[in-house]
């Protein structure tokens, strides 16, 4: 049985309790057939010392949304997902508000996946472009 959009987002956010996603207040907010969107508040908790969004927090947001996108599009009874590599190109600084990460698939293979993740601010300005490769591995019983 496939979950409704709302139920999937509630489940995704519930399993993020006591993880880095909860620490950074990352929340899954939208998804479709080939994308997933998460958001993260830009507060002093994710700032560099000079008051702008830390690139590491941006990468954590990107890897969280990308890995979760791979996760929701596979059979989790049989497979689990792990990140292989992430790259991030930071284009613009942000000091407050929210940043949004939209993960879309460039390749959705049985074993490996490649995702393009665009990070934007509240005004839809491009902040960072990230690429994430993931692997789906069989669970051993």
Secondary structure per residue as TSV (DSSP state, phi and psi in degrees):
chain	resnum	aa	ss	phi	psi
A	1	X	-	360.0	129.1
A	2	X	-	-85.9	135.6
A	3	X	-	-74.6	150.5
A	4	X	-	-68.5	163.1
A	5	X	H	-55.1	-47.1
A	6	X	H	-64.7	-43.1
A	7	X	H	-65.7	-38.7
A	8	X	H	-64.2	-43.1
A	9	X	H	-65.3	-40.0
A	10	X	H	-62.6	-45.8
A	11	X	H	-62.8	-43.9
A	12	X	H	-59.2	-44.9
A	13	X	H	-72.1	-32.1
A	14	X	H	-67.7	-38.7
A	15	X	T	-77.0	-4.9
A	16	X	T	-86.5	0.0
A	17	X	T	-61.8	140.4
A	18	X	T	60.5	34.7
A	19	X	S	-129.1	178.4
A	20	X	H	-59.0	-36.4
A	21	X	H	-59.3	-41.1
A	22	X	H	-68.4	-41.1
A	23	X	H	-57.8	-41.4
A	24	X	T	-90.7	2.7
A	25	X	T	59.0	37.3
A	26	X	-	-78.5	131.4
A	27	X	E	-131.7	129.5
A	28	X	E	-75.5	129.0
A	29	X	E	-123.1	-16.8
A	30	X	E	-162.0	151.9
A	31	X	E	-156.3	160.5
A	32	X	E	-143.4	-163.9
A	33	X	T	-61.2	-29.3
A	34	X	T	-138.8	23.4
A	35	X	E	-151.8	161.9
A	36	X	E	-143.0	140.0
A	37	X	E	-121.5	134.3
A	38	X	E	-127.2	160.1
A	39	X	E	-133.5	158.2
A	40	X	E	-143.4	132.5
A	41	X	E	-72.5	141.4
A	42	X	-	-97.4	103.9
A	43	X	S	-131.2	173.4
A	44	X	G	-54.9	-24.2
A	45	X	G	-61.6	-26.8
A	46	X	G	-116.0	16.4
A	47	X	B	-86.2	154.4
A	48	X	-	-75.2	168.8
A	49	X	T	-56.6	-26.7
A	50	X	T	-88.2	9.4
A	51	X	S	91.5	12.5
A	52	X	S	-114.1	161.3
A	53	X	B	-54.5	128.4
A	54	X	-	-74.4	133.9
A	55	X	H	-59.9	-31.7
A	56	X	H	-66.3	-37.0
A	57	X	H	-67.3	-38.2
A	58	X	H	-62.8	-44.1
A	59	X	H	-64.2	-38.0
A	60	X	H	-64.3	-40.7
A	61	X	H	-61.5	-47.2
A	62	X	H	-62.0	-46.3
A	63	X	H	-67.1	-35.3
A	64	X	H	-63.2	-49.7
A	65	X	H	-70.3	-39.0
A	66	X	H	-67.7	-44.9
A	67	X	H	-63.8	-40.3
A	68	X	H	-68.1	-35.7
A	69	X	H	-60.3	-46.1
A	70	X	H	-60.3	-40.1
A	71	X	H	-62.1	-43.8
A	72	X	H	-77.5	-12.6
A	73	X	T	-102.6	13.6
A	74	X	S	-123.2	170.4
A	75	X	-	-84.5	101.3
A	76	X	T	-75.1	-6.1
A	77	X	T	-73.7	-25.8
A	78	X	T	-109.5	-34.1
A	79	X	E	-122.8	158.2
A	80	X	E	-128.7	158.3
A	81	X	E	-112.8	141.7
A	82	X	E	-135.0	145.3
A	83	X	E	-75.6	140.6
A	84	X	E	-102.8	-47.5
A	85	X	E	-154.5	143.3
A	86	X	E	-132.9	140.2
A	87	X	E	-125.5	150.7
A	88	X	E	-142.9	129.4
A	89	X	E	-114.2	116.1
A	90	X	E	-93.3	128.5
A	91	X	-	-110.7	-36.2
A	92	X	S	-142.9	149.7
A	93	X	-	-89.5	153.7
A	94	X	-	-136.2	140.3
A	95	X	-	-113.9	-22.1
A	96	X	S	-157.7	-177.3
A	97	X	S	84.4	-145.3
A	98	X	E	-123.9	153.2
A	99	X	E	-115.7	145.1
A	100	X	E	-118.4	134.3
A	101	X	E	-115.6	118.9
A	102	X	E	-110.1	115.4
A	103	X	E	-98.2	125.2
A	104	X	E	-127.7	149.8
A	105	X	E	-82.3	131.9
A	106	X	E	-94.9	-30.6
A	107	X	E	-148.0	129.3
A	108	X	E	-125.3	76.6
A	109	X	-	-86.8	172.6
A	110	X	S	-67.9	-34.3
A	111	X	S	-106.4	-45.3
A	112	X	E	-118.6	151.4
A	113	X	E	-133.4	147.1
A	114	X	E	-127.5	126.4
A	115	X	E	-121.1	142.2
A	116	X	E	-99.5	128.3
A	117	X	E	-125.4	117.4
A	118	X	E	-103.8	125.9
A	119	X	E	-103.3	125.4
A	120	X	E	-127.8	163.8
A	121	X	E	-98.5	-171.5
A	122	X	T	-60.9	-25.5
A	123	X	T	-98.0	13.5
A	124	X	-	67.1	22.0
A	125	X	-	-76.3	139.1
A	126	X	E	-73.0	124.1
A	127	X	E	-102.2	-47.3
A	128	X	E	-149.4	152.6
A	129	X	E	-119.8	126.0
A	130	X	E	-125.4	152.6
A	131	X	E	-125.8	136.5
A	132	X	E	-131.5	130.1
A	133	X	E	-107.9	138.3
A	134	X	E	-127.0	163.7
A	135	X	E	-130.9	139.7
A	136	X	E	-102.4	119.1
A	137	X	E	-115.3	145.6
A	138	X	E	-70.2	140.6
A	139	X	-	-75.9	140.5
A	140	X	-	-99.9	134.1
A	141	X	-	-97.0	360.0
